[in-house]
Amino acid sequence: MVASTEESAESGDFRSVDEQIALTLDAAVRPRPVRVAISEAQGLLCAEEVVAEHALPGFDQAAVDGYAVRSVDVQTAGQEPVQLPVVGEIPAGSRQPRRLQPGQAVRVDTGAPLPTLADAVVPTAYTDGHQAKVTITRSVPSAGYVRRAGEDVQIGDVAVRKGDTIGSAQVGLLAAVGRAKVLVYPRPRVSIVSVGDELVDIDRTPSVGQVYDVNSYALAAAARDAGAEVSRVGIVPGDPKRLREVVEGRLLMSEIVVVAGGAGGSSGDEVHAALSDLGHIDLTRVAMHPGSVQGFGRLGPDSVPTFLIPGNPMSALVVFEVLVRPLIRTARGTRNPHRRVVGARLLSSITSTKGRRGYLRGQLLRDEANGEYLVQPLGTSGAHLLASLAEANCLITVEEDLTEVAAGDQVKVTFLAQRA
């Protein structure tokens, strides 16, 4: 690795990436918990300790199809077959109480309640399967092939903890303990706005000098991937009054607002000026590449975190990944809002901008021989190469004091979402 020996003439004008991340995360506001049906809770964070009011299972039940018996009556079956009269059958779901007498067996289905006095189930495979008098060839211990009441969850146990992500297993457990609704933290609402007179939506044909609106679609997808409820506002012309009206309206129904095309150049200054009377917003340069020029502030009566990010789609996505995504994850209540970072050996040399933390696109691989991570840089360090980001499954981080990293050196790599 080669460290820069020159001081950047502008280094004192830059805010560090870590400072900007800390500034944004400090503004995170978690939406108030809401109670929803468990069928709507998947993917959300639990906002309460769910205490079981019912045992799971609620009664002693057969773990397999077979015959309910007293274990003492079959203890010699491994030495010599034991025959027992079959005095009835209990299907799963039966509510008819039964009592087993010594020296008897009752045929049971998986999940069926055990008759009184039975303390074990002999699987059908250990028998000849006869209906009237069953021959048992193997013994079973007490509680063998039985699910005891409360074995899974007892009354008073915490079934789902506060802060747990509710997945399919948690939904099933909530149903199993009789919970129809659960208190959850809703997804933070994120509004995505694209600013620019040159933008057209994808259902129109661009004229000379016009380009498709990429940012509102790409950033909306990135926000959904981070776990947000997204409103893609779409294109807003560069008219300051109109922009202010749109953003002011979104502040009333969002936990986070992202304005793409709101940083850099004269248009960035106009956007900043248009929004400044809604609250404090800081237009600054962050020591990162791409996407160094950006803005952040808290606008509106509820001090909603608002980002001004570059209009270049590649830069916008990198800024979103580094700064906006962790804020969304924090607002959701995620314990660690950052993606996984690993060390990897670089397969090709790379360069980075002096005095800034570089985020380069890469393809992360695994050496099957030794399990080592390898990373192949994609494209160049140019900020405009959106196609290479679509091929990337990671971002390679190059620290601020480095301008070159040689092939074979170790670098930090951040996992991006993997393809299905």
N, C-alpha and C positions, 0 to 999 in steps of 0.2 A: 504494500500500500504506500502511496506517496502523499504526504501531507503538504498542504499549501504553505509556502514559506513567506508569502506576501500577505500583508494586511489589506483587506478589502477597504477601499476608500469610503465605502458607504456602510461598513459593518455596524457603525454606531447608530445608524438609522433603522436597523432591523430589530424586530422583536423575535426572540427565540421561539421555536416551535413548541417547546415544553411550556413556556410562559403562556402562549396563546391557548394551548390545550387546557391549562389550569384555569385560565380566564373563562373559557367557554363552559367547562364542567361546573364551575362555581355557580353558573346561572341556571343549572338544571332544576326544573320544577316537575315533580311527579304528579300526574293527574289524580284527582280524588278517587278513592276506591268506589266501585259500583258492584251491585249484586246482580249476577246473571245466571241464567240456566246453565247447568254443567255442560250441555251440548254446545254452548257458545263460549266456553271458557278455555278451549284448547289454544295453547300458545301464549296465554297470558300468565302473569305472575300472581300467585295466591296472596291475598292481602289479609288473611286471618289464619289462626291456628284451627284447623278443622278437627275437633275432638269427636271421636266416635261415640254415638249414643246407643249403638247396637253392636253386639259382638259379631265377629266374622270368623268362621261360620256362626250362625245363630243357634246351632244344635249339633250334636254328634251325628256325623253322616258318613256314609260309605265312600271311600276314595276310589273304589273300583267296582265293576260288576262282580257279583259273587254271592256268598252265603254268609249272613250274620250268624255268629256263634259265640259261645263262651269259650275263651281260649283254653281253659282247663279241659274242655271236652275233646279237644283235638291235639293235645300236647304229645300224644304218642303216635300221631299219624305219620311222622317221618320214619318210624320203625315198622309200623304195620298199618295198612289202610283202616280208616275209621268210617263207619257208616252211621249217618244221622237221618232221622225222618225230617222231611221238609214240610213245615206246617203252615206255609203261606208265602206270600210275595209282597214286597213293598216297592212300588215304583217311585221314581224321583217326583217330588211334589206332593206325596201322600201326606194327608193330615190325620189319618186314622191311626190312633195309638195301638201298638201291639206289645205283647209281653212274651218273652222267650222263656220257656221252661228248660231246666237242665236236660242235657242230652238231645236238644232239638236244634234245627237250623231253619232260617228264614231266607228265602232268595231276595236279594236286594240289587237295585240298579245304582250306578254311580250317582252320588248326591242324595240318595234316599236316607231318611232318618233311621237310626238304628232302633230296633225294638228294645224294650227294657230288659236288663240283665246281659244283653250282648255287649262284649267288649272288644270284638275283633271281627274282621271280614276275611273269609277265605276266598281268594280270587278264583274265578271259574276255571282258570288254567290249572289249578291245583286239585281239580275234581273231575268226576266223570260227567258232570252237568245234568244229572238226572233230576226230574221234577219232584218225584215222590220220596225217594230215598237216595241221598247223595253219598257217594264214596269219596272220601277226602284222603289224599295221598301225601300231603305235606302239612306240618304244623305251622301255626302262626302265633306270634307273641301277643300279649295283651296290648291293645291299641294298634295292632297291626292292620294296615290298610284302612285306617279310620282317621277322619279329620275331626279333631276334637273342637267343641264349641270354644270360640275365642282363640283358637290356635293361630290365626292370621292377625286379627286385631281384637283387642279386648275393649270393653266399655271403659272410656276415659283415656284411651290411647290417642295420640295425635296421628291422624290418618294422613293429612297433608299439611306441611309446615308453611308458615308465612314466608314468602320469598321464593318458594319453589315454583318452577315453571310447570304449568299444568299440561302434561302430555296425555297420550292415550291411556297409559297405565294409571295416571292420577284421576282421569275422568272415570275409568272403571272402578277405582277404589272409592271415589265419592259416591258412585251409584251403589256400590256394594254395602256402604254404611248408611244408605238411605238419605243422602243429601241431594235434593233436587236443584238447589242453587248454591252458589259460592261467591264470596266477596273477592274481587280481583282488582288489580290495577289495570285500567284500560290502556290501550296503546296511545302514546302521545300523538296528538294531531299535528301533522306537518303540512304546511302549504308551500308549494313550489311555484315560483313566478319567474318567467323569462322576460327579460327587458331587451328591446332592440327594434328599431324601425326596419332593420334589414331582414327580420325573421318572418317566415311564413310557415303555416302549419303543414303537416305532411299530406293533407288532402288537396293541396294546391300545387301548381307548378311554379317554381321560383322564376322571377324575371332576372334580367341582368343586375348584378349587385345584391341579389337576395339569396338567402340560404335557409334550409329547413331548420325549424326549431328542434334541436337535438336535446338541449338541456332539460326541458320540462319533462320529457319522457324518460331520459336516462336517470335523472336525479329522483324522479318519482319512484322508479324501480329500485334504486339504491335505498331510498327511505323505507319502502316496503320490506326489502330484504333485512333492514335493520330492526324491523318490528313496529313501524309506525303506521298509523292510519293516515293516508295521504290524500291531499286535495291538489290535483294538478291544475293550477289556475290557468296555465298556458301563457300566451304571449300578451304582454302589455307594451304599447308603444312608448317611446322615450319621452313623451310629454310628462313633465314633472307633476303637474296637477293630477293627471289621470293615475299615474303611478302611486302618488300619495293616497288617493282615494281607495285604490285596490288594496294596498298594503294595510291601510287603517282598518278596512273591513276584515281582512284576514286575521288581524291581531285579536279580534273579538272571538275567533273560533279556532285558534291554534295555540299549541304549546311551543312551536318552533316555526319560524318563517325563513325561507331561503330565497334570496333574490339573485338569480344568475344573470350575469351581464351588468352587475351593479358595482363592479370594481375595476379600476384601471382606466387611464386616459380621461378625456374630457367628459365622456358619458358617465364614468364612475363619479366624478365630481358632481355632476348634475343629479345623479341618483342620491348621493350622500346629502346634498343640499335639500332635495325634496323630502327626505325622510327625517332630517335632523330635528324638525319641530315636533316629531312624535316621541322623541326621547333621545337619550345619548347614544350615539353610534360612532364608533372609532374606526376611521379608515386608515389602515396602517400597512406596513410591509413586514411580512413574516419571513424569517430566514429559512425558506424552503423553496424547492424547485421541483415541479412547476407550481404556479399559483401563489407567488409571493405577495402580490397585491390583493388585499381582501379587507373586508370590514366586518365588525361585530358590535352589537349593542343590544340594549334592552328597550323595547319600544312599547308605547301604549300604556294604559292605566294599570295593566297587569305585568308590566316589565317583561314582555315576551322576548326571549332570545331570538335575535334576527341576524342572519348572515348575509353579507354582500360578497359574492364570489365571482371569479372571472367568467367571461362569456365563452372562452375557449372550452369546448366540451371535455377534452382530456384534462385540462387544468381543473375544471369544475369538479370532475369526478374524483380527482386526487385530493382536492381540498375537502370535499365531502367525506371521503374515506378517513382522512386524518383528523378532522375536527367535528364535522356534523354527526357522523355515525356514532362516535363515543357519547355525544350529548344525548342522542336518541336512546341509546342503550342505558345511560344513567337515568334518564327520565322514566324509563320503564322499570327501573329498580334492579337492573342486572348488577350482580356483585362485582364482576370485572367487565367493564364496558369495552375493553380493547380486544382485538383479535389476537390469536396465538402467534407468537414470534419464535422462530427457530434460527439456529446457525446453519449456514449452508456454504459449500465450497463453490466458488464462482468458476464457470466453465469458459467464459470469455472475459477479456478485460473490459472495463467500463470507465467512463469519465463523468465528472460531476461538476456543478458550478461552484466556484470558489466562495466560501463563506456561507453556503446554504446547505441545509440537509436535503439530499436528493432522494426522490422516490421514483425508482425506475421499474419498468414493467419486466416481469420475468416468468419463466416456466420452471416450476419446482419439480424436481425428480427425486427418486430414491434409488441409491445403489443397492441392488439386491444382494450383492456379495457381502457387504459389511453394514448395511442399513444407513449409511451416511446420506445426508441430504446434499443434493447438487442443484444448482440453479443456473439456467441459461438466460441471459438477458435477451429481450425482444426489442427489435427496432433500434432506435438511437435515443438519446436523451431529449429529443425534440418534444415539445409540449403538444404538438398537433396530431400525433399519431394515434388516433382513436382506435384504429383497427388492431393495433398491437395490444391495446388494453383488453380488447375482447378476447384475445388469445391467451392473455396472462392468467395465471392462477395465484400470483403473489406479487408483492411489491418489494423490491430490493431497496434497503435503506443505506444511504451513504452519508456518514456523519459530516458535519460542517467543515471540519479541518482537513478533509480529504478531497483531492481533485482527481485522483486516478486510483483504481483498484485493479490489480493484476489478476489474470487467470490463475486459479489455484488458491487465492486468498479466501479467508472466511468473511462472510458478510451476514448481516441480520436480514431476515426475510419474514414478511408478514403474510400469513395465509389470507387469500381472498376466498369468496364462496366457490365451492367445488361444483363441477358439472355433475348432474345426476347420472 
